[in-house]
Amino acid sequence: MKRILVAEDEPSIVLSLEFLLGEAGFEVLTAGNGMDALAIAEQRKPDLLVLDLMLPIVNGFEVCRTLRANSALRHMRILMLTARGREHEVARGLALGANAYVTKPFETRELMNVVRKLLDEGPADD
C-alpha cells in the first residue's frame, strides 16, 4: 500500500484529503506544520508528500528544499497543494523540487489524477 503524508494546517482540508486518499486505498499520514512534516517524512518515508505552502513553523518551500537536500528522502514525490498560485510561486515550488503543483480550490478528479500519476512514475531523477 502506498503511503501519503498530507502536510496541511486547515482541518477541513485535512479531513477531506484523508477521506479521499483513504477511499482510494492509500495509507494516509498527516502533519499540521512543516516541522512535523519533516519529522514524519524522516520516520515513515512516505511515497508522496501533499504539501501546503503556508504551514506554521516551517513553510512548504523550506520543507521541500530540506527534503530534496536529504539523500535518504530526495526521491520522495512532492505535490504542492496550495492557494498560492501566482506564476512566480509555481516556478519557485517546481525549482525547489516539487514534482507537481495544484492550486486550491481543486477538483477532486484532477487531484487524484495527479496523485496517481506521481505514484506511478517511480523515483525522481537526481
Buried (B, 14 or more C-beta within 10 A) or exposed (E): EBBBBBBBBBEEBBEBBBEBBEEEEBBBBBBBBBBBBBEBBEEEEBBBBBBBBBBEBBBBBBBBBBBBEEEEBBBBBBBBBBEBEEEEBBEBBBEBBBBBBBBBEBEEEEBBEBBEEBBEEEEBEE
